[in-house]
Amino acid sequence: MIYTLLNIFSSLGSLALTIYGACNTAKYGHIMWAASLGYFFAHPIVNEILINLYACIFGKLEKHNCLTKLRDHFPIVYSDAYNITAFGLEKLHPFDSCKYHRVYQGLRQMGIIDSSTKIHEPQIPSRKFLLEKMSALYLFKLNYSAYICKCLEVPLFFLPAWFLRLRVLNPMMRATQGSVDASCLAMKHGWAINLAGGYHHATCSGGGGFCIYPDITFIVHFSRKHHGIRKILIIDLDAHQGNGHERDMLQDHNVHIIDAYNPYIYPGDQQAELAIKTRISVTSYDDDTSYLNNLEVQIPEVYEQFRPELVIYNAGTDCMMNDPLGRLNITPEGIVQRDELMFQMAVERFKVPIVMILSGGYQMTNAPVIADSIQNLVKKFDLKRKFLNNLHKDQ
């Protein structure tokens, strides 16, 4: 927040001095104009140097204690700050940027979450956190509106970078931290759900497809660093190919990627496809029966042969019928059955911790379906009672 405020004041101040210098014909007016204009363009460089310097000095003081800090929290991670709003400009992209709030409210109305339920609200991660995997050059580029808009695929380049950081990047950073925190909860309770995240088009060195921060890559990294996990299974059931984490995992033989996607839509990344160990092609001709049958046949084989220690489940709902970008025909009931199948395999059959992240879904009807699915998971596998029992044992 401090950096955002500094960006706002310095950008607006520089712009004001530029206008004043250009309009003022008095002595030193042209010097003031040139100096302020130069600072306006140099500000991202100065800003990035200060942020990295701060991370180098104070980052060493950070300690990882998520299991201690989160042990009494219900394994659903959410913050109202996940939702992206920009005075209506967010509607230029088909993504429902406030679906996280609507999923959360749906869970409250269903009684899955009530006033006594302790829900973890993640914070915006530090620069030290981001630099653990992301390149400094990529983070530097995010100081420029044009590059941010290229990654978001939304024509908002006329807005200042500090505005996009405040309204778009900060919510995505917080959701990325939420995905990592959810993986910690999954290690403790056997399952966890982050009501956001799933930025599977982002890599450590670039973004795209409305994805900026590679939260799946961060889960892999921090699970190994802090929990000693070695073999990780990524199940990506979003309608789009997860080319971001796939590019990051091209040389990682201890990550097995299952990707079930529509090969006829974005991104069509053939280089990233080399990282997919189990590819399940899904087309508009697939109905619930054929789709679920493919998952039920192919995924258990991976569990048995690969023997993962953690499952990252990218539960995109853009495969639901009538989605303008996914172009698939899975019904809402099929989505609920799909999620149940993934949890049945991980939680009951193979007993592997699973962290679920929401990823894509571009219809207003997605949020109610996601809430219905989570309600089904909690009731079907008796997750809330088991959580409370474990909590009482720890006390």
Kinemage of the C-alpha trace (Angstrom):
@kinemage 1
@onewidth
@group {chain A} dominant
@subgroup {mainchain}
@vectorlist {calphas} color= white
{ca met a 1} P 0.000 0.000 0.000
{ca ile a 2} L 2.890 2.373 0.772
{ca tyr a 3} L 4.345 1.772 -2.679
{ca thr a 4} L 0.960 2.366 -4.287
{ca leu a 5} L 0.509 5.696 -2.498
{ca leu a 6} L 4.018 6.786 -3.447
{ca asn a 7} L 3.307 5.846 -7.051
{ca ile a 8} L 0.088 7.860 -7.044
{ca phe a 9} L 1.622 11.007 -5.564
{ca ser a 10} L 4.810 10.890 -7.624
{ca ser a 11} L 2.975 10.177 -10.895
{ca leu a 12} L 0.354 12.861 -10.365
{ca gly a 13} L 2.950 15.324 -9.065
{ca ser a 14} L 5.204 14.725 -12.040
{ca leu a 15} L 2.282 15.114 -14.435
{ca ala a 16} L 1.203 18.360 -12.752
{ca leu a 17} L 4.722 19.811 -12.964
{ca thr a 18} L 4.963 18.774 -16.619
{ca ile a 19} L 1.740 20.602 -17.464
{ca tyr a 20} L 2.752 23.619 -15.373
{ca gly a 21} L 6.193 23.798 -16.967
{ca ala a 22} L 4.758 23.485 -20.474
{ca cys a 23} L 2.242 26.272 -19.854
{ca asn a 24} L 4.552 28.597 -17.917
{ca thr a 25} L 6.749 30.757 -20.147
{ca ala a 26} L 8.539 32.341 -17.188
{ca lys a 27} L 12.153 31.631 -16.277
{ca tyr a 28} L 12.961 27.962 -15.549
{ca gly a 29} L 9.577 26.846 -16.888
{ca his a 30} L 11.125 24.780 -19.671
{ca ile a 31} L 13.642 23.275 -17.222
{ca met a 32} L 10.836 22.271 -14.861
{ca trp a 33} L 8.949 20.752 -17.782
{ca ala a 34} L 11.930 18.714 -18.981
{ca ala a 35} L 12.905 17.534 -15.477
{ca ser a 36} L 9.394 16.448 -14.525
{ca leu a 37} L 8.856 14.708 -17.859
{ca gly a 38} L 12.163 12.880 -17.431
{ca tyr a 39} L 11.181 11.772 -13.943
{ca phe a 40} L 7.792 10.607 -15.207
{ca phe a 41} L 9.493 8.130 -17.545
{ca ala a 42} L 12.296 7.241 -15.112
{ca his a 43} L 9.942 6.658 -12.183
{ca pro a 44} L 9.349 2.926 -12.893
{ca ile a 45} L 13.103 2.332 -12.769
{ca val a 46} L 13.500 4.243 -9.500
{ca asn a 47} L 10.439 2.535 -8.057
{ca glu a 48} L 11.711 -0.946 -8.941
{ca ile a 49} L 15.152 -0.243 -7.459
{ca leu a 50} L 13.596 0.894 -4.171
{ca ile a 51} L 11.242 -2.106 -3.982
{ca asn a 52} L 14.067 -4.584 -4.583
{ca leu a 53} L 16.342 -2.783 -2.126
{ca tyr a 54} L 13.628 -2.979 0.522
{ca ala a 55} L 13.168 -6.701 -0.191
{ca cys a 56} L 16.914 -7.352 0.150
{ca ile a 57} L 17.171 -5.520 3.481
{ca phe a 58} L 13.975 -6.567 5.226
{ca gly a 59} L 13.084 -9.756 3.367
{ca lys a 60} L 15.509 -11.782 5.480
{ca leu a 61} L 13.350 -11.098 8.532
{ca glu a 62} L 10.405 -13.055 7.100
{ca lys a 63} L 9.711 -16.489 8.557
{ca his a 64} L 7.468 -19.208 7.216
{ca asn a 65} L 5.042 -20.388 9.890
{ca cys a 66} L 1.872 -21.136 7.947
{ca leu a 67} L 1.081 -24.416 9.718
{ca thr a 68} L 1.208 -22.690 13.098
{ca lys a 69} L -0.613 -19.587 11.914
{ca leu a 70} L -3.368 -21.382 9.975
{ca arg a 71} L -3.911 -24.593 11.924
{ca asp a 72} L -7.302 -23.538 13.369
{ca his a 73} L -8.663 -22.057 10.115
{ca phe a 74} L -11.280 -23.865 8.040
{ca pro a 75} L -9.567 -24.962 4.785
{ca ile a 76} L -11.336 -22.423 2.576
{ca val a 77} L -9.281 -19.317 1.783
{ca tyr a 78} L -10.967 -16.062 0.769
{ca ser a 79} L -10.689 -12.284 0.941
{ca asp a 80} L -13.085 -9.612 -0.279
{ca ala a 81} L -9.985 -7.994 -1.783
{ca tyr a 82} L -9.810 -10.832 -4.348
{ca asn a 83} L -12.516 -9.163 -6.418
{ca ile a 84} L -11.437 -6.889 -9.258
{ca thr a 85} L -13.371 -3.668 -9.749
{ca ala a 86} L -12.355 -0.618 -11.779
{ca phe a 87} L -15.443 1.604 -11.975
{ca gly a 88} L -17.030 -0.701 -14.553
{ca leu a 89} L -13.972 -0.938 -16.813
{ca glu a 90} L -13.496 -4.573 -15.743
{ca lys a 91} L -16.536 -5.398 -17.891
{ca leu a 92} L -14.392 -4.911 -20.996
{ca his a 93} L -13.174 -8.471 -20.339
{ca pro a 94} L -15.690 -11.357 -20.315
{ca phe a 95} L -14.263 -12.755 -17.050
{ca asp a 96} L -16.601 -12.373 -14.066
{ca ser a 97} L -14.093 -10.564 -11.861
{ca cys a 98} L -16.408 -10.583 -8.825
{ca lys a 99} L -17.365 -14.261 -8.935
{ca tyr a 100} L -15.205 -14.952 -5.868
{ca his a 101} L -17.479 -12.827 -3.688
{ca arg a 102} L -20.569 -14.462 -5.126
{ca val a 103} L -19.165 -17.942 -4.452
{ca tyr a 104} L -18.351 -16.931 -0.876
{ca gln a 105} L -21.820 -15.470 -0.317
{ca gly a 106} L -23.351 -18.627 -1.752
{ca leu a 107} L -21.423 -20.749 0.752
{ca arg a 108} L -22.606 -18.517 3.594
{ca gln a 109} L -26.224 -18.824 2.492
{ca met a 110} L -25.847 -22.609 2.344
{ca gly a 111} L -24.426 -22.711 5.867
{ca ile a 112} L -21.054 -24.115 4.813
{ca ile a 113} L -19.504 -20.947 6.244
{ca asp a 114} L -21.107 -19.181 9.204
{ca ser a 115} L -20.162 -16.575 11.790
{ca ser a 116} L -18.248 -19.148 13.846
{ca thr a 117} L -16.171 -20.375 10.885
{ca lys a 118} L -12.639 -19.019 10.952
{ca ile a 119} L -11.645 -18.195 7.379
{ca his a 120} L -8.103 -17.228 6.435
{ca glu a 121} L -7.742 -13.926 4.558
{ca pro a 122} L -4.351 -13.790 2.808
{ca gln a 123} L -2.223 -10.668 2.568
{ca ile a 124} L -0.474 -9.212 -0.468
{ca pro a 125} L 2.834 -11.105 -0.752
{ca ser a 126} L 6.160 -9.345 -0.379
{ca arg a 127} L 8.593 -8.690 -3.199
{ca lys a 128} L 10.900 -11.298 -1.650
{ca phe a 129} L 8.096 -13.853 -2.060
{ca leu a 130} L 7.647 -12.974 -5.744
{ca leu a 131} L 11.377 -12.993 -6.486
{ca glu a 132} L 11.639 -16.572 -5.226
{ca lys a 133} L 10.383 -17.634 -8.685
{ca met a 134} L 9.493 -14.637 -10.870
{ca ser a 135} L 12.130 -12.818 -12.887
{ca ala a 136} L 13.082 -9.281 -11.861
{ca leu a 137} L 12.689 -8.160 -15.483
{ca tyr a 138} L 9.087 -9.385 -15.622
{ca leu a 139} L 8.244 -7.625 -12.360
{ca phe a 140} L 9.845 -4.464 -13.727
{ca lys a 141} L 7.664 -4.603 -16.857
{ca leu a 142} L 4.592 -4.586 -14.612
{ca asn a 143} L 5.339 -0.918 -13.892
{ca tyr a 144} L 4.061 -0.105 -17.387
{ca ser a 145} L 0.364 0.020 -18.252
{ca ala a 146} L 0.896 -1.182 -21.815
{ca tyr a 147} L 2.547 -4.401 -20.655
{ca ile a 148} L -0.073 -5.056 -17.973
{ca cys a 149} L -2.819 -4.628 -20.571
{ca lys a 150} L -1.021 -6.998 -22.919
{ca cys a 151} L -1.126 -9.683 -20.211
{ca leu a 152} L -4.738 -8.931 -19.297
{ca glu a 153} L -5.830 -8.669 -22.941
{ca val a 154} L -7.888 -5.606 -22.052
{ca pro a 155} L -7.357 -2.198 -23.784
{ca leu a 156} L -6.756 -0.121 -20.639
{ca phe a 157} L -3.309 1.190 -21.583
{ca phe a 158} L -4.540 4.777 -21.121
{ca leu a 159} L -4.807 4.194 -17.353
{ca pro a 160} L -1.763 4.855 -15.127
{ca ala a 161} L 0.140 1.814 -13.881
{ca trp a 162} L -0.523 2.668 -10.224
{ca phe a 163} L -4.271 2.449 -10.882
{ca leu a 164} L -3.931 -0.969 -12.522
{ca arg a 165} L -1.693 -2.120 -9.675
{ca leu a 166} L -4.232 -1.002 -7.088
{ca arg a 167} L -7.287 -2.411 -8.848
{ca val a 168} L -5.942 -5.468 -10.692
{ca leu a 169} L -2.439 -6.543 -9.691
{ca asn a 170} L -2.950 -6.318 -5.929
{ca pro a 171} L -6.054 -8.574 -5.972
{ca met a 172} L -4.179 -11.088 -8.144
{ca met a 173} L -1.131 -10.992 -5.860
{ca arg a 174} L -3.355 -11.575 -2.841
{ca ala a 175} L -5.035 -14.517 -4.601
{ca thr a 176} L -1.599 -15.948 -5.412
{ca gln a 177} L -0.677 -15.816 -1.732
{ca gly a 178} L -4.058 -17.414 -1.045
{ca ser a 179} L -3.212 -20.368 -3.290
{ca val a 180} L 0.069 -20.940 -1.439
{ca asp a 181} L -1.641 -20.604 1.953
{ca ala a 182} L -4.338 -23.045 0.823
{ca ser a 183} L -1.635 -25.593 0.005
{ca cys a 184} L -0.402 -25.244 3.607
{ca leu a 185} L -3.919 -25.920 4.868
{ca ala a 186} L -4.163 -28.934 2.570
{ca met a 187} L -0.988 -30.364 4.095
{ca lys a 188} L -2.592 -30.039 7.527
{ca his a 189} L -6.169 -31.139 6.814
{ca gly a 190} L -5.872 -33.191 3.621
{ca trp a 191} L -7.767 -30.673 1.484
{ca ala a 192} L -8.187 -26.942 0.940
{ca ile a 193} L -9.888 -24.593 -1.504
{ca asn a 194} L -8.787 -21.110 -2.508
{ca leu a 195} L -11.805 -19.191 -3.818
{ca ala a 196} L -9.639 -17.570 -6.516
{ca gly a 197} L -6.312 -18.257 -8.228
{ca gly a 198} L -5.618 -20.735 -10.971
{ca tyr a 199} L -3.627 -18.296 -13.128
{ca his a 200} L -2.437 -21.087 -15.368
{ca his a 201} L -1.365 -18.924 -18.338
{ca ala a 202} L 1.237 -17.017 -16.285
{ca thr a 203} L 4.864 -18.131 -16.167
{ca cys a 204} L 7.753 -16.942 -14.029
{ca ser a 205} L 8.860 -14.680 -16.872
{ca gly a 206} L 5.624 -13.461 -18.455
{ca gly a 207} L 1.851 -13.271 -18.333
{ca gly a 208} L -1.108 -13.671 -20.662
{ca gly a 209} L -4.742 -14.692 -20.848
{ca phe a 210} L -5.763 -12.507 -17.861
{ca cys a 211} L -3.078 -14.204 -15.744
{ca ile a 212} L -0.224 -12.229 -14.173
{ca tyr a 213} L 1.206 -14.239 -11.268
{ca pro a 214} L 2.013 -17.983 -11.631
{ca asp a 215} L 0.343 -19.222 -8.449
{ca ile a 216} L 0.551 -22.898 -9.471
{ca thr a 217} L 4.325 -22.607 -9.852
{ca phe a 218} L 4.492 -20.908 -6.449
{ca ile a 219} L 2.540 -23.772 -4.846
{ca val a 220} L 5.020 -26.274 -6.286
{ca his a 221} L 7.996 -24.214 -5.117
{ca phe a 222} L 6.860 -23.492 -1.562
{ca ser a 223} L 5.467 -26.998 -1.000
{ca arg a 224} L 8.927 -28.337 -1.661
{ca lys a 225} L 10.759 -25.625 0.228
{ca his a 226} L 8.693 -25.665 3.420
{ca his a 227} L 6.968 -29.063 3.491
{ca gly a 228} L 9.529 -31.377 1.935
{ca ile a 229} L 7.177 -32.410 -0.871
{ca arg a 230} L 8.911 -33.919 -3.894
{ca lys a 231} L 6.336 -35.431 -6.279
{ca ile a 232} L 3.422 -33.191 -7.239
{ca leu a 233} L 0.456 -33.930 -9.490
{ca ile a 234} L -1.189 -31.020 -11.324
{ca ile a 235} L -4.689 -31.764 -12.621
{ca asp a 236} L -5.760 -28.905 -14.883
{ca leu a 237} L -9.407 -29.225 -15.934
{ca asp a 238} L -9.887 -25.656 -17.137
{ca ala a 239} L -11.096 -25.571 -20.750
{ca his a 240} L -7.867 -23.854 -21.824
{ca gln a 241} L -4.419 -25.387 -21.940
{ca gly a 242} L -2.420 -24.457 -18.827
{ca asn a 243} L 0.599 -23.302 -20.786
{ca gly a 244} L 1.983 -21.093 -17.998
{ca his a 245} L 2.800 -23.698 -15.373
{ca glu a 246} L 3.605 -26.153 -18.164
{ca arg a 247} L 6.405 -23.916 -19.439
{ca asp a 248} L 7.704 -23.529 -15.888
{ca met a 249} L 7.728 -27.330 -15.413
{ca leu a 250} L 9.268 -28.361 -18.741
{ca gln a 251} L 12.404 -29.724 -17.053
{ca asp a 252} L 10.791 -30.885 -13.803
{ca his a 253} L 10.398 -34.666 -13.858
{ca asn a 254} L 8.900 -34.763 -10.362
{ca val a 255} L 5.787 -32.924 -11.530
{ca his a 256} L 3.167 -34.854 -13.482
{ca ile a 257} L 0.742 -32.648 -15.408
{ca ile a 258} L -2.676 -33.879 -16.469
{ca asp a 259} L -4.335 -31.364 -18.765
{ca ala a 260} L -7.862 -31.860 -20.124
{ca tyr a 261} L -8.559 -28.979 -22.490
{ca asn a 262} L -10.112 -27.892 -25.754
{ca pro a 263} L -7.246 -27.981 -28.299
{ca tyr a 264} L -9.070 -25.653 -30.710
{ca ile a 265} L -8.980 -22.529 -28.529
{ca tyr a 266} L -6.381 -20.279 -26.870
{ca pro a 267} L -3.448 -20.641 -26.294
{ca gly a 268} L -2.373 -23.517 -28.585
{ca asp a 269} L 1.114 -23.517 -27.074
{ca gln a 270} L 2.939 -26.454 -28.660
{ca gln a 271} L 6.150 -25.828 -26.730
{ca ala a 272} L 4.289 -25.988 -23.406
{ca glu a 273} L 2.534 -29.194 -24.472
{ca leu a 274} L 5.856 -31.004 -24.075
{ca ala a 275} L 5.418 -30.740 -20.290
{ca ile a 276} L 2.035 -32.510 -20.340
{ca lys a 277} L 2.465 -36.105 -19.189
{ca thr a 278} L -1.211 -37.041 -19.572
{ca arg a 279} L -3.203 -35.152 -22.179
{ca ile a 280} L -6.978 -35.514 -22.326
{ca ser a 281} L -8.506 -33.845 -25.365
{ca val a 282} L -12.001 -32.431 -24.819
{ca thr a 283} L -14.202 -31.097 -27.624
{ca ser a 284} L -17.710 -29.744 -28.026
{ca tyr a 285} L -18.831 -33.269 -28.939
{ca asp a 286} L -18.096 -34.522 -25.412
{ca asp a 287} L -21.019 -34.695 -22.998
{ca asp a 288} L -20.925 -35.341 -19.247
{ca thr a 289} L -20.715 -39.101 -19.708
{ca ser a 290} L -17.756 -39.192 -22.096
{ca tyr a 291} L -15.954 -36.386 -20.244
{ca leu a 292} L -16.252 -37.965 -16.802
{ca asn a 293} L -15.464 -41.419 -18.169
{ca asn a 294} L -12.167 -40.162 -19.633
{ca leu a 295} L -11.217 -38.630 -16.290
{ca glu a 296} L -12.250 -41.712 -14.330
{ca val a 297} L -10.221 -44.037 -16.553
{ca gln a 298} L -6.997 -42.068 -17.036
{ca ile a 299} L -6.388 -40.207 -13.768
{ca pro a 300} L -6.323 -43.196 -11.334
{ca glu a 301} L -3.576 -44.754 -13.461
{ca val a 302} L -1.440 -41.676 -12.835
{ca tyr a 303} L -2.006 -41.879 -9.070
{ca glu a 304} L -0.969 -45.528 -9.042
{ca gln a 305} L 2.134 -45.102 -11.195
{ca phe a 306} L 3.368 -41.633 -10.180
{ca arg a 307} L 2.378 -41.762 -6.467
{ca pro a 308} L 2.097 -38.000 -5.817
{ca glu a 309} L 2.514 -36.396 -2.398
{ca leu a 310} L 0.357 -33.357 -3.243
{ca val a 311} L -2.372 -32.684 -5.826
{ca ile a 312} L -2.971 -29.221 -7.289
{ca tyr a 313} L -6.446 -29.216 -8.814
{ca asn a 314} L -7.117 -26.346 -11.233
{ca ala a 315} L -10.910 -26.490 -11.275
{ca gly a 316} L -11.814 -24.118 -14.104
{ca thr a 317} L -15.519 -23.979 -14.921
{ca asp a 318} L -15.187 -22.497 -18.409
{ca cys a 319} L -15.812 -26.009 -19.732
{ca met a 320} L -19.473 -25.502 -18.796
{ca met a 321} L -21.942 -25.245 -21.668
{ca asn a 322} L -22.544 -21.805 -23.212
{ca asp a 323} L -19.196 -20.437 -22.032
{ca pro a 324} L -18.124 -17.946 -24.744
{ca leu a 325} L -14.428 -18.828 -24.512
{ca gly a 326} L -14.343 -22.481 -23.422
{ca arg a 327} L -16.729 -23.719 -26.150
{ca leu a 328} L -17.487 -27.019 -24.420
{ca asn a 329} L -20.750 -28.663 -23.368
{ca ile a 330} L -20.402 -29.895 -19.798
{ca thr a 331} L -23.548 -29.313 -17.731
{ca pro a 332} L -23.590 -27.739 -14.243
{ca glu a 333} L -24.343 -31.212 -12.871
{ca gly a 334} L -21.305 -32.500 -14.744
{ca ile a 335} L -19.111 -29.860 -13.062
{ca val a 336} L -20.335 -30.958 -9.623
{ca gln a 337} L -19.686 -34.626 -10.472
{ca arg a 338} L -16.232 -33.768 -11.838
{ca asp a 339} L -15.147 -32.001 -8.642
{ca glu a 340} L -16.562 -34.827 -6.546
{ca leu a 341} L -14.574 -37.329 -8.605
{ca met a 342} L -11.334 -35.379 -8.066
{ca phe a 343} L -11.868 -35.244 -4.296
{ca gln a 344} L -12.963 -38.875 -4.144
{ca met a 345} L -9.682 -39.927 -5.739
{ca ala a 346} L -7.464 -37.674 -3.622
{ca val a 347} L -9.207 -37.640 -0.236
{ca glu a 348} L -10.720 -41.122 -0.028
{ca arg a 349} L -9.113 -43.483 -2.509
{ca phe a 350} L -5.438 -42.458 -2.607
{ca lys a 351} L -5.332 -40.225 0.504
{ca val a 352} L -3.205 -37.455 -1.004
{ca pro a 353} L -3.590 -33.791 0.099
{ca ile a 354} L -5.435 -31.772 -2.542
{ca val a 355} L -5.573 -28.000 -3.014
{ca met a 356} L -8.318 -26.717 -5.316
{ca ile a 357} L -8.122 -23.352 -7.114
{ca leu a 358} L -10.930 -21.875 -9.213
{ca ser a 359} L -9.297 -20.639 -12.456
{ca gly a 360} L -11.511 -19.684 -15.438
{ca gly a 361} L -15.252 -19.417 -15.925
{ca tyr a 362} L -16.841 -16.607 -17.916
{ca gln a 363} L -20.569 -16.719 -17.178
{ca met a 364} L -22.609 -15.206 -14.379
{ca thr a 365} L -23.956 -18.713 -13.751
{ca asn a 366} L -20.511 -20.060 -12.824
{ca ala a 367} L -20.457 -18.769 -9.243
{ca pro a 368} L -23.649 -20.590 -8.126
{ca val a 369} L -22.392 -23.812 -9.716
{ca ile a 370} L -19.043 -23.514 -7.907
{ca ala a 371} L -20.821 -22.884 -4.602
{ca asp a 372} L -23.092 -25.904 -5.195
{ca ser a 373} L -20.055 -28.037 -5.974
{ca ile a 374} L -18.167 -26.998 -2.832
{ca gln a 375} L -21.282 -27.624 -0.743
{ca asn a 376} L -21.493 -31.102 -2.263
{ca leu a 377} L -17.816 -31.774 -1.464
{ca val a 378} L -18.159 -30.679 2.156
{ca lys a 379} L -21.272 -32.792 2.699
{ca lys a 380} L -20.306 -35.803 0.582
{ca phe a 381} L -16.953 -36.298 2.296
{ca asp a 382} L -18.034 -34.956 5.704
{ca leu a 383} L -15.218 -32.414 5.539
{ca lys a 384} L -16.491 -29.968 8.136
{ca arg a 385} L -17.029 -32.573 10.853
{ca lys a 386} L -13.610 -34.101 10.193
{ca phe a 387} L -12.031 -30.640 10.389
{ca leu a 388} L -13.668 -29.939 13.762
{ca asn a 389} L -12.594 -33.341 15.090
{ca asn a 390} L -8.987 -32.690 14.068
{ca leu a 391} L -9.164 -29.252 15.652
{ca his a 392} L -10.329 -30.707 18.968
{ca lys a 393} L -7.561 -33.323 18.881
{ca asp a 394} L -4.923 -30.612 18.415
{ca gln a 395} L -6.270 -28.730 21.412
